[in-house]
Amino acid sequence: MNRPRLGYWPEVADEPAVALRREPATVVSTDGAVVRGILWRPSPGQARSTGVVLAHPRADFSTHYAAPLLAAAGYPVLGISTRYVNNDIDCLHEKAAEDVAAAVNWLHEAEPGLQAVALLGNSGGGSLMALAQWRHDLGDAFIALAAHPGEGVFMLQVIDPSVTVEGDGFSMDSTLDMYDPDNGWRPWPEPSRYEPAFLSRYRDAQRARVERIDAIARQVESAQAAARAGLRGAGAPERGTAGWRDLRSRAVHASYLTIERTLADPAYLDLDIDPDDRPLGSIFAFPDPFDANRGVGGLGRIMTPRGWLSTWSALSSPASLRDTIGRVGIPTLVVHPTADTEIRRHQAQAIHAASASDDATYVELAGATHYLEGRRREAMGLVTDWLRDRLP
């Protein structure tokens, strides 16, 4: 089964078929980063006094399918790309959250009649928008649409624990290889079957691998911080000397981590694990994760140490919904498509249960996929009805 690499608008079925105005948006964050997007304005005379902001750590949400459909319902919508669009090698979620804050401020200036703003987080945008709300208190409502529990939490469920040496793509502990027949794997499209004992060892080993990468990343960061400290204060070598040049080189040197094999969730091929309505496979594999795990597939394959710690580490990233949603007290809507290959039903339910809001709503779209193809109008109808009941 072929799946699209990007599931955003435009698609013919999602055409709103009403007159909308689109204006380019250029937003400057507090530290000078330039963020770009598109402001979707409703038809004249139809605009509501609630706006919507969409963002994702690395995807361009200026043409997200929600934008034209929500604008057609009367909501001014600002979809943006953060400073890390299409390249999250050095993605710092704290900085991306600042980009979201700048975008919300920009929307208030562009639409002075706004009385409220809703933050819409789709997929990896869910954890980013929750982090932005917690850190910057931006919105009046929060919508998690097919949102996973966080980039790092997602990586924890898909990283391949059979890698024994970081940076060596052929290192292998066969007892932890989900693509080994001895462990329950069968060639695509036959389903695989993994025993509970294997899964328990597997999940423990995934966590151990993340801990190992974290340790490597922290060691690099620590050495760089020590070099920076060595350039300051008493005892610093004289400017221009060999010792000074060495410390300066170490202080600014950019190191990169190669994260091998990041598409290895047994639930992709064994539908008895966390059963729901999903098909076999992953949206990141075409169609078989076996090839994509080693080839062009997966996420977070090349990262700076600080980017890994901020974005893809389940143990270090601040953008974990299990932590941030408990600090988001505004009205919250969680919409979960039950045929999502990446997000499990229990994860969406846990996000809802952990919400700090006394007005938290959970809705399932039975049989809908991650990108909601064929169900987008229905989903946006749910969102607009929910917003209409809560915000101006």
Secondary structure by P-SEA (a helix, b strand, c coil): ccccccccccccccccccbbbbbbbbbbcccbbbbbbbbbbccccccccbbbbbbccccccccccaaaaaaaaccbbbbbbcccccccccccaaaaaaaaaaaaaaaaaacccccbbbbbbcccaaaaaaaaaaacccccbbbbccccccaaaaaaaccccccccccccccccccccccccccccccccbbbbbcaaaaaaaaaaaaaaaaaaaaaaaaaaaaaaaaaaaaccccccccccaaaaaaaaaacbbbbbbbcccccccccccccccccccccccccccccccccccccccccccccaaaaaaccccccccccccccccccccbbbbbbccccccccaaaaaaaaaaccccbbbbbbcccccccccccaaaaaaaaaaaaaaccc
